[in-house]
Amino acid sequence: MIETLLGAALIFGMRVADVSLGTIRVILSFQGRSVISAAIGFVEVTIYVLAIGRVVGQLDSIINIVAYSGGFAAGTLLGIALENRIALGTRFVRVITHRPNEALVETLRQEGFGVTRVLGEGMQGKVHILLSVVRRKDLGRFINTVQDMAPKAFFTVEDARAFQGGFVGRRKTK
């Protein structure tokens, strides 16, 4: 029985590892990081083949099948958590306010963010549009500053897959 449980634990662990790697690989692929994605894919598939080999060899063992499926689910959760923790990439943030918000612009710049201000026109008249490219690791701090200083601001966040020039600030900690 101990051997069966150890085998199931091994299958579970392999699935957690390969699915977590797969989650990170897909996200890196979307960011255009093809070489690292390919390397991760190689390791991911090697682990997968070893795990599936153990399960296919013992299809009569419900414990192995549950370990395989449970490892997939746990690997998905772990992969997403790891990717959120690593927070790779950059985001394009657009903030729209009805007031100029010089204090907000100045604070964001003091916190190390590049900000471009554009005057626009919305449904109810003039609006002030703040544009910024932000490292994903710093996005929470950027959004918190906006929400603290301009709680009625409308903002959108998009993936900034490629950019050139400009200013993407250095990471500052409080």
Summary of the structure (lengths in Angstrom):
residues: 174
radius of gyration: 22.9
end to end distance: 52.8
largest distance: 73.0
contacts: 505
relative contact order: 0.15
helix: 57%
strand: 18%
